[in-house]
Amino acid sequence: MAWCAAAGLAVVVHDIVSDADTRRDSWGRTTTVVVASRRIEAGTLLDTSVLASAERPIAALPDDTLTGIDPGQRATRSIERGEELTSADVAPSGRSPLASQLEPGRAAVVLQLGDVAPAIDTGDHVDVVTDVEASPVTNSSATVVAHSATVISTDGDTAVLSVAEAEAAATAHAALVGGISIVVRR
């Protein structure tokens, strides 16, 4: 009787292992890639304290998944624990935490928000409006100097925005001379 139970168990174990082998083989070959060993915030220096290596099926990976990191590189966005890093997630070495968060064609502008600013948070999309460049043609004194800017950080009194490079000078000028308003976008 014991040998029947052992034989039955052996068949079940064989089936489970065979099923696991079949599933693994269906993914094909694997490769070692760089993953986040914990949640990584945008701008964080990427080193062994926040990174690990993991085997992943090649068929399930984006083409630009990283297999290594150069010293001094920083995260361009928040990355969740266990997530594979891609080339878009990593800024070139030597960039500041702030600069590493900017996409190509974007610039960072710091704004003093004042008492009447809406409650904004990191990741919000906003327009920056000023009355500095009044328009007699439209009979409006309000001008949008930054369209769909992204809030990189805020402490309630100031905000750092990612704006289009073409809008950076006008946005900084409006911030220097005062009279800005923030419009939160959906």
HUWO-V345719 format. One record per pair of residues at least 4 apart in sequence whose ideal C-beta (glycine too) atoms are under 8 Angstrom apart, sorted by the first residue. I is the first residue (numbers start at 0). J is the second residue. Records with the same first field share a line. If there is no record, write none. Layout:
I->J / J
This chain:
0->4
1->5
2->6
3->7
4->8
5->9
6->10
7->11
8->12
9->13
10->14
11->15
12->16
13->17
14->18
15->19
16->20
17->21
18->22
19->23
20->24
21->25
22->26
26->56 / 58 / 59
27->56 / 57 / 58
28->56 / 57
29->54 / 55 / 56 / 57
30->54 / 55 / 57 / 60 / 66
31->52 / 53 / 54 / 66
32->52 / 53 / 54 / 55 / 60 / 64 / 65 / 66 / 83 / 84
33->50 / 51 / 52 / 64 / 65 / 66 / 67 / 68 / 83 / 84
34->50 / 51 / 52 / 53 / 81 / 82 / 83 / 84
35->39 / 49 / 50 / 51 / 78 / 79 / 80 / 81 / 82 / 84
36->48 / 49 / 50 / 51 / 80
37->49 / 80
38->77 / 78 / 79 / 80
39->43 / 45 / 49 / 74 / 77 / 78
40->74 / 77
41->74 / 75 / 76 / 77 / 96 / 99 / 100 / 151
42->73 / 74 / 95 / 96 / 97 / 99 / 100
43->49 / 73 / 74 / 96
44->71 / 72 / 73 / 96
45->49 / 50 / 68 / 72 / 73 / 74 / 84 / 89
46->50 / 68 / 70
50->68 / 84
53->81 / 83
55->59 / 60 / 64 / 83
56->60
60->64 / 83
61->83 / 85
63->85 / 86 / 87
64->83 / 84 / 85
65->83 / 84 / 85 / 86 / 88 / 89
68->72 / 84 / 89
69->92
70->92
71->92 / 93
72->89 / 90 / 91 / 92
73->89 / 90 / 94 / 96 / 99
74->78 / 88 / 89 / 90 / 99
75->87 / 88 / 89 / 90 / 99 / 100 / 102
76->88 / 100
78->82 / 84 / 88
84->88 / 89
85->89
90->94 / 98 / 99 / 100
94->98 / 99
95->99
96->100
97->101 / 107 / 151 / 159
98->107
100->107 / 151 / 161
101->105 / 106 / 107 / 161
102->161
104->163 / 164
105->161 / 162 / 163 / 164
106->161 / 162 / 163 / 164 / 167
107->151 / 159 / 160 / 161 / 162
108->145 / 148 / 159 / 160 / 162 / 167 / 170 / 171 / 174
109->157 / 158 / 159 / 160 / 174
110->127 / 157 / 158 / 159 / 160 / 170 / 174 / 179 / 181
111->156 / 157 / 174
112->116 / 119 / 153 / 155 / 156 / 157 / 158 / 181
115->180
116->158 / 180 / 181
117->181 / 183
119->123 / 125 / 150 / 153 / 158 / 181 / 183
120->150 / 153
121->150 / 151 / 152 / 153
122->149 / 150
123->149 / 150 / 183 / 184
124->147 / 148 / 149 / 150 / 183 / 184 / 185
125->145 / 147 / 148 / 149 / 150 / 160 / 181 / 182 / 183 / 184
126->143 / 145 / 146 / 147 / 148 / 181 / 182 / 184
127->143 / 144 / 145 / 148 / 160 / 162 / 170 / 173 / 174 / 179 / 180 / 181 / 182
128->141 / 142 / 143 / 144 / 179 / 180 / 181 / 182
129->141 / 142 / 144 / 173 / 178 / 179 / 180
130->140 / 141 / 142 / 178
131->142 / 144 / 172 / 173 / 176 / 177 / 178
132->142 / 144 / 169 / 173
133->139 / 140 / 142
134->138 / 139 / 140 / 142
141->180
143->182
144->166 / 169 / 170 / 172 / 173 / 179
145->160 / 162 / 163 / 166 / 169 / 170
146->163 / 166
147->184
148->160 / 161 / 162 / 166 / 170
149->160 / 161
150->158 / 159 / 160
151->159 / 160 / 161
152->158 / 159
153->157 / 158 / 159
158->181
160->170
162->166 / 167 / 170
163->167
166->170
167->171
168->172
169->173
170->174
171->175
172->176
173->178 / 179
174->179
